[in-house]
Amino acid sequence: MSTDPEPGSVIVVGGGVVGLACAHYLTDDGLSVTVIDRGAAGGACSAGNCGYICPSHVLPLTEPGAIRMALKSLLNPRAPFRVRPRLSPAMWRWFWQFARRCTHRQMLAAGVHLKAILDSSMSEYRRLVAAEQLACGWESRGLLYVLLTSHGMQEFAATDRLLTEHFGVAARRIEGDQLPELDAALRPGLAGAFLYEDDAHLRPAALTTNWAARLRERGVQIREQCEVEAIVKDGGAVTGLRTNQGVLRAERYVIAAGAWSAQLAGELGCRIPIEPGKGYSVTTTRPEPCPTYPILFPEHRVGATPFADAYRLGSMMEFVGFDDSIPAARIAQLRESAAPYLVTPSGEQEIDRWYGWRPMTPDSLPIIGPAPGLANVLLATGHNMLGMSLATATGKLTAELLAGRSPHIDAAPFSPQRFQ
Ligand SMILES: Cc1cc2nc3c(=O)[nH]c(=O)nc-3n(C[C@H](O)[C@H](O)[C@H](O)COP(=O)(O)OP(=O)(O)OC[C@H]3O[C@@H](n4cnc5c(N)ncnc54)[C@H](O)[C@@H]3O)c2cc1C
């Protein structure tokens, strides 16, 4: 703590996709960046997710009917959504804030802000994937929403209409009898589908591994197994991070600690209402036939993603704290949920079973901007179910805010100030 921090130095806490994206745009500005992670960079929620980069996902979780669905799921152990009631005032406050926002008006308002950051992120991804030649399995095939029943088709058609009318997000409607021709992995007899052609997908771990390697080449220091244990402050600014590898200092700090960000809130002295929303995936060899499109099955709330040499099913949203178990029943449920739709719901050999804790905010918007009360700290966290999709614009916005430039999209809706 004796020397002054290096001029232009920034420490990013958290080496998930969001922290890596922040590091990328901060180095574009010529800053000297260190990323620290208590585990391996890219090893937490950014590892085994479905990998959709999906500007079609403009509707927030806070929608009318979300609370009814949550209450119904309390009685159904197989529901993809699950809450384990526990004595956590922070969790109940979170649910209260969430419930208040489940109105049509709030849904549309949040959707406007999500659309701005989703679109920006997609154009940044397209630019980066081409310019940096990041090997991440990027494919621009769109995202296919497949419906089993005519009721499901009708309900989804209403959602699609809303997306088109309010947000200009349009899909190609495909009738059930055309589906086997579109993708031979789909079973005959399905009701239909909507293809959002502007979406893309990638292999999450390939993105984070190769991005981290690129950042190292650019001079970014990535310190793994380095955990922030305490934050040292002086006069409204952070002066150092006490870690298991000693005290680290920089001029500025970015907190991108995903689902764990709330644990640093006390140290930072501001409110960061993030709850871990646990999801699971199972990765197998490619089934035969393997879907050619990444697919979501809204009626069963499960997603399937084809990769060049593997295949993944992912789903579930559990509010169970930081429970790190992977129940065999949940993995079996992923396969069973895909079975009504796919000729072969999963590949012969299992490669990996995985869980991740999504950083969930009560208003479905990420938290990006200056930490209240601290002159040299920015938060870049709370990306809910869309951290892969939102990472690039988050990095860009963080660099702009840190430099004091005017942001390329309205940053106010994402400000941490909204929760103080
Ligand atoms: C089943 C599932 C499917 C999903 N599918 C998609 C999808 O298709 N598309 C999409 O856009 N999103 C998807 N998501 C959401 C996405 O995975 C997350 O939003 C995203 O990974 C969050 O990234 P992050 O960098 O904020 O967090 P993380 O990747 O969790 O990174 C946070 C990092 O901070 C580190 N850290 C925490 N505390 C400390 C500390 N005190 N000191 C040092 N380091 C610390 C952690 O070790 C961790 O590596 C999915 C999630 C799940 C669970």
PDBQT file of the ligand as one rigid body, heavy atoms in Angstrom, charges set to zero:
ROOT
HETATM    1  C1  LIG A 501     -28.165 -22.891 -18.206  1.00  0.00    +0.000 C 
HETATM    2  C2  LIG A 501     -27.760 -21.506 -18.642  1.00  0.00    +0.000 A 
HETATM    3  C3  LIG A 501     -27.887 -21.131 -19.975  1.00  0.00    +0.000 A 
HETATM    4  C4  LIG A 501     -27.557 -19.851 -20.378  1.00  0.00    +0.000 A 
HETATM    5  N1  LIG A 501     -27.623 -19.532 -21.709  1.00  0.00    +0.000 NA
HETATM    6  C5  LIG A 501     -27.289 -18.289 -22.129  1.00  0.00    +0.000 A 
HETATM    7  C6  LIG A 501     -27.347 -17.967 -23.503  1.00  0.00    +0.000 A 
HETATM    8  O1  LIG A 501     -27.660 -18.820 -24.346  1.00  0.00    +0.000 OA
HETATM    9  N2  LIG A 501     -27.057 -16.694 -23.902  1.00  0.00    +0.000 N 
HETATM   10  C7  LIG A 501     -26.717 -15.725 -22.986  1.00  0.00    +0.000 A 
HETATM   11  O2  LIG A 501     -26.527 -14.573 -23.394  1.00  0.00    +0.000 OA
HETATM   12  N3  LIG A 501     -26.594 -16.020 -21.655  1.00  0.00    +0.000 NA
HETATM   13  C8  LIG A 501     -26.870 -17.267 -21.204  1.00  0.00    +0.000 A 
HETATM   14  N4  LIG A 501     -26.798 -17.581 -19.886  1.00  0.00    +0.000 N 
HETATM   15  C9  LIG A 501     -26.443 -16.511 -18.926  1.00  0.00    +0.000 C 
HETATM   16  C10 LIG A 501     -24.932 -16.263 -18.931  1.00  0.00    +0.000 C 
HETATM   17  O3  LIG A 501     -24.271 -17.491 -18.784  1.00  0.00    +0.000 OA
HETATM   18  C11 LIG A 501     -24.541 -15.301 -17.778  1.00  0.00    +0.000 C 
HETATM   19  O4  LIG A 501     -25.373 -14.159 -17.815  1.00  0.00    +0.000 OA
HETATM   20  C12 LIG A 501     -23.091 -14.854 -17.934  1.00  0.00    +0.000 C 
HETATM   21  O5  LIG A 501     -22.235 -15.964 -18.042  1.00  0.00    +0.000 OA
HETATM   22  C13 LIG A 501     -22.655 -13.977 -16.765  1.00  0.00    +0.000 C 
HETATM   23  O6  LIG A 501     -21.318 -13.611 -17.014  1.00  0.00    +0.000 OA
HETATM   24  P1  LIG A 501     -20.456 -12.900 -15.893  1.00  0.00    +0.000 P 
HETATM   25  O7  LIG A 501     -19.111 -12.631 -16.472  1.00  0.00    +0.000 OA
HETATM   26  O8  LIG A 501     -21.220 -11.753 -15.331  1.00  0.00    +0.000 OA
HETATM   27  O9  LIG A 501     -20.394 -13.964 -14.700  1.00  0.00    +0.000 OA
HETATM   28  P2  LIG A 501     -19.442 -15.250 -14.512  1.00  0.00    +0.000 P 
HETATM   29  O10 LIG A 501     -19.142 -15.926 -15.777  1.00  0.00    +0.000 OA
HETATM   30  O11 LIG A 501     -20.054 -16.059 -13.418  1.00  0.00    +0.000 OA
HETATM   31  O12 LIG A 501     -18.083 -14.599 -14.012  1.00  0.00    +0.000 OA
HETATM   32  C14 LIG A 501     -17.943 -13.971 -12.755  1.00  0.00    +0.000 C 
HETATM   33  C15 LIG A 501     -16.533 -14.275 -12.283  1.00  0.00    +0.000 C 
HETATM   34  O13 LIG A 501     -16.261 -13.512 -11.099  1.00  0.00    +0.000 OA
HETATM   35  C16 LIG A 501     -15.396 -14.275 -10.290  1.00  0.00    +0.000 C 
HETATM   36  N5  LIG A 501     -15.476 -13.778  -8.918  1.00  0.00    +0.000 N 
HETATM   37  C17 LIG A 501     -16.583 -13.713  -8.150  1.00  0.00    +0.000 A 
HETATM   38  N6  LIG A 501     -16.282 -13.207  -6.938  1.00  0.00    +0.000 NA
HETATM   39  C18 LIG A 501     -14.958 -12.947  -6.949  1.00  0.00    +0.000 A 
HETATM   40  C19 LIG A 501     -14.050 -12.429  -5.986  1.00  0.00    +0.000 A 
HETATM   41  N7  LIG A 501     -14.448 -12.073  -4.741  1.00  0.00    +0.000 N 
HETATM   42  N8  LIG A 501     -12.739 -12.320  -6.329  1.00  0.00    +0.000 NA
HETATM   43  C20 LIG A 501     -12.310 -12.659  -7.552  1.00  0.00    +0.000 A 
HETATM   44  N9  LIG A 501     -13.133 -13.175  -8.516  1.00  0.00    +0.000 NA
HETATM   45  C21 LIG A 501     -14.435 -13.305  -8.201  1.00  0.00    +0.000 A 
HETATM   46  C22 LIG A 501     -15.925 -15.697 -10.450  1.00  0.00    +0.000 C 
HETATM   47  O14 LIG A 501     -14.946 -16.663 -10.118  1.00  0.00    +0.000 OA
HETATM   48  C23 LIG A 501     -16.342 -15.738 -11.912  1.00  0.00    +0.000 C 
HETATM   49  O15 LIG A 501     -15.376 -16.321 -12.748  1.00  0.00    +0.000 OA
HETATM   50  C24 LIG A 501     -27.094 -18.883 -19.430  1.00  0.00    +0.000 A 
HETATM   51  C25 LIG A 501     -26.924 -19.266 -18.090  1.00  0.00    +0.000 A 
HETATM   52  C26 LIG A 501     -27.246 -20.558 -17.690  1.00  0.00    +0.000 A 
HETATM   53  C27 LIG A 501     -27.043 -20.938 -16.247  1.00  0.00    +0.000 C 
ENDROOT
TORSDOF 0
